[in-house]
């Protein structure tokens, strides 16, 4: 009897039923989700069919699908999407290559491994805005340390419209490759060592065992990293906004921000937000489908 | 196929040795089992042959070619791991095909070779399945298929059936034996299970504490153990080891166990033991349960003993006999001794009794020629 009392939680001892405890956890979460996610989602869906402007005190007028029609036929919006797509591809590819490479290097025992790993993780713990401002200094054409270190003279990173997007992507890679590294490291260390021994005996070359053993076995967790990074890169705002004002770095989120809070086209920006949402959900679904296929094996 | 030579192999882990001065020659087509308790260095020895473990000194040859500095892939051996080490994301077919694909064989060749090896292992219906859908025995069949498919010079197996349940182990043992007879591949097999060793091996190499104790055919190792370790490690139930007092008794030699009744041995034994045993060393007698003969009635040469405990094992019983202060296990037909406490008679089968130097652990060689 005494032992039974000891194992019961304090809440239970105070007369809380299991159901009450469950509700105590679930209800605040549900309420929070409804107030901050579900409600704005539905409310903005309504706005997206109106010509509402939050800056004027006129009632919203229903305009049907006009916002969507105009947005989808606006070459500027398409340019924003193209910029964003380019950014996602460059930045996520870079993060995966660098992050996975770092994980391969770290996936062995060496002195101060923990310390080195922690150092490598630092970038992703920093604030986006601070990172953006610092990299702006680092990229400075006349006295920035990057040009000095690479011997590029006065190479123009951020104010040249052709380079700016890549410069921002490089910063994003620097910041988020550690995230891919962390997940890859977990995946790599879960590959049993004896599989590599078996492959060595089977006369597989290093490259062969990398492509036939390492990659397939790390693929599921690597895909999860890619899903996260794609979603993040797709809605990139802060880095690009802080580092460069070029039209060539105007991602869809920046366009959305300008439309909503500079031009005060609340209805139209709601519609654009919905288009972005649908695209992100569609891309994520493709990944998840592929992930499930990979995981089946 | 090839012979394997291990000459003066040493391996240290820090200041401790894992393998010490190991010399072993394995003939072409031979099946050699490395037998010993866990931590005795048998797996390390096997992995050293494969190239998965580096040695500190010594020479390893495969087909008379020194290989100790070659990577595993260049030694042309195959290895079967205890936990199968199948590639979890590949089907059984792809697992078996892996070594062929890795060396770039043609599609048709791969198809043919995998089908052949699958037929000999009787796993054709499983080829499309992934390891997660296979049972333990089938996993090991696939692993063996992957090892055999490229016809390696030697097949190295590290407790390949140790992870299977008892019934399956028995089936797989028979299957491994059949495969070896069919293929004749030089095989080195590591196990701690002496039944596996006895049933599979052409020769058994018993190891303890990094040192090779004895190499011989299963019956040599069983019938003529060179020391107390081998005597007690090989055979089940374990050999009885008891201190004994030896004294000449007229035309015979009396061997008294545990201060109890003395068993009669040939008269010249006392003198031979005296010559073989260094002064000051203790003597122990080793006798396997089947060499303790039990009778229900008195007869010349039999000594009265008391049955203390009976373990019925179906085909036979193991009876603990109280001989003086000692207990000795005897193997009897089942039901022969009816109940504990029964008074019975026993004698030791003289040719099957071993005498050991308790101090050094070595067997005493009693043939006059050997002194």
Interface residues (C-beta under 8 A of the other chain):
Chain A: X192 X194 X195 X197 X198 X199 X200 X201 X202 X203 X204 X205 X208 X212 X213 X216 X217 X297
Chain B: X50 X51 X52 X71 X72 X73 X74 X77 X78 X79 X81 X83 X85 X87 X88 X89 X98 X99 X101 X102 X103 X130 X146
